[in-house]
Amino acid sequence: MNNYDSIVIGGGVSGLLSALVLSKSGKNVLLLEKNRNLGNNCNSYLVNGYQVDTGPHAITQLHSGGPLRYLMENYFDYVPAFVDYGDYFIRDAYGLKEVPTTLKGYLTMDMLPKKDRLIIAQSLTKMLLSWQFGTDLSNISVYQCLPWNTLSSDTKEFMDTFSYFLSGKSAKETSVQRMFVGGGFIEEDIEKDITYENSEHNLDTFKRVSYVSRLLNNNKVNYNQFYPRNGLKAILNAILYSLPETVEIKTNTAVEQIITENNTAKGVLTKEGSYFADIIIYSAFAKDLPKYVTDLPLSYVSDLNRIKQSKALTIWLGLDEEFEEFNYIGGEVWFKKKPFWAMPISNYNKSFAPEGKKLVGFMFSIDENNSLESEKLEAYNTILRVYPGINKHIDMIHNQITIPEKASVAINGFIAETVTPIKNLYLVGTDVDDRSMGITRAAYSVVKLITVLRKKEIIDS
Ligand SMILES: Cc1cc2nc3c(=O)[nH]c(=O)nc-3n(C[C@H](O)[C@H](O)[C@H](O)COP(=O)(O)OP(=O)(O)OC[C@H]3O[C@@H](n4cnc5c(N)ncnc54)[C@H](O)[C@@H]3O)c2cc1C
């Protein structure tokens, strides 16, 4: 006899959301998490009186009908409070400028040479028009759509930085589509998922309406972007509070194997013993699935091997005064040598830092060709160079090394599907959907899971 209706492997946000949906659909659930704590990349904790998040976060697509909004409204017992994200800036030696989002913005952005600004504006218009007429931009890289070798090094760094920021990969590996979604020029349409008509998605789920007009006048990168007022852990806490008693959670319990029989998932093996269930939801790295299931088809394994990931270093600095460089709400991007994204999160909520102090997170992409120590050192030196005098005000330093998304959306990369070749084994997580980013993407994957399980009549509609 099965011990459980369902087993969820992994207690990050996608595993927890899956457990929530299953339990609120009448299933009893066993959730197994290998770490001591739940939440993984979606959490906050205290360091010397400062409340740091697991990396700087902007939560996207929180509008009505967005995937996380949908899950919160339908499955949460209460919805955490969110505040407007604020603005995105670019910093250079002269200070902050708003990130350009319209043609005029690009043309007047004096951080880049005039010739390059014209080229970017032309390419942007050309690509957006061809997208509107049906061209698939997911296989065209940012690098390919620009006359790369004619651009100045500043412009190349600028394009590379925004590519890393949006996909975790360089301009050579980032698709134009990704840039357009991230830049607010095109939007993903989730209606079909939310109404459960469509468990797959393709380009046709993107609205091709008049987004060219956005380029001309009224575009904003931070459309529908928010920050949880009490920090990232507010999302985790709301999920945990909403979990019914039919969810049993075991932390410090790593799954070692997924037990299969006749190509059907039956249970999992841990050091403590085996657990059995009708369905297994796997939320760890899809790329690692072959470590847990030995008899996967070779073509499937080779697809999973094409998943690209990227590593991030976040440096949290507690500053002993209200450093005026960070007196804004939102995020800033430094695009010159050793680019980073910074967010002064205590501006959203003063309680994140001791009185009179400030908390800022700086996120860098890690170049895996270099040693971690040299990457950290270069990152620190960059911060000291960009904000002269900051070293005299550092009250707390905390480093995090993380994999922000299990799959970066990159040219020739791969994103896994909810349904696997093993019956009753399903995947969720940020490597199972390519829309939006991070937590929103994890939520998309759970919405897809709901769609699949409803179609299979495993849970009720
Ligand atoms: C620096 C940084 C910045 C980010 N910025 C943003 C942002 O601006 N906006 C945004 O929306 N998102 C952002 N994200 C991403 C977002 O936090 C993640 O995409 C999301 O939290 C991933 O959730 P997940 O459940 O899919 O994966 P994970 O958090 O990786 O959870 C997977 C879980 O599975 C567990 N596990 C693995 N193997 C096993 C096993 N064998 N047995 C049991 N358990 C196992 C892991 O321990 C982990 O807890 C950022 C992340 C980072 C790190």
The ligand as an ORCA input file, in Angstrom:
! r2SCAN-3c Opt
* xyz 0 1
  C      21.050     35.764     -6.530
  C      19.646     35.465     -6.965
  C      18.861     36.453     -7.535
  C      17.573     36.150     -7.981
  N      16.790     37.139     -8.490
  C      15.492     36.885     -8.761
  C      14.591     37.908     -9.120
  O      14.948     39.066     -9.226
  N      13.299     37.592     -9.361
  C      12.842     36.311     -9.244
  O      11.647     36.055     -9.440
  N      13.673     35.310     -8.926
  C      14.979     35.572     -8.685
  N      15.821     34.575     -8.312
  C      15.422     33.184     -8.558
  C      14.474     32.539     -7.582
  O      14.870     32.734     -6.272
  C      14.494     31.044     -7.935
  O      14.224     30.893     -9.295
  C      13.492     30.222     -7.182
  O      13.561     30.484     -5.801
  C      13.799     28.749     -7.519
  O      12.900     27.930     -6.891
  P      12.887     26.366     -7.165
  O      12.008     25.749     -6.172
  O      12.582     26.109     -8.594
  O      14.391     25.881     -6.978
  P      15.311     25.786     -5.671
  O      15.192     26.995     -4.814
  O      16.670     25.453     -6.211
  O      14.728     24.543     -4.873
  C      15.053     23.215     -5.139
  C      15.099     22.462     -3.820
  O      15.340     21.081     -4.043
  C      16.184     20.604     -3.012
  N      16.807     19.347     -3.425
  C      17.732     19.181     -4.406
  N      18.083     17.876     -4.498
  C      17.352     17.217     -3.560
  C      17.280     15.853     -3.161
  N      18.024     14.918     -3.753
  N      16.433     15.522     -2.159
  C      15.671     16.477     -1.546
  N      15.729     17.781     -1.866
  C      16.547     18.144     -2.876
  C      17.176     21.746     -2.830
  O      17.879     21.658     -1.612
  C      16.232     22.947     -2.904
  O      15.713     23.288     -1.638
  C      17.086     34.838     -7.855
  C      17.850     33.858     -7.239
  C      19.116     34.163     -6.780
  C      19.916     33.100     -6.098
*
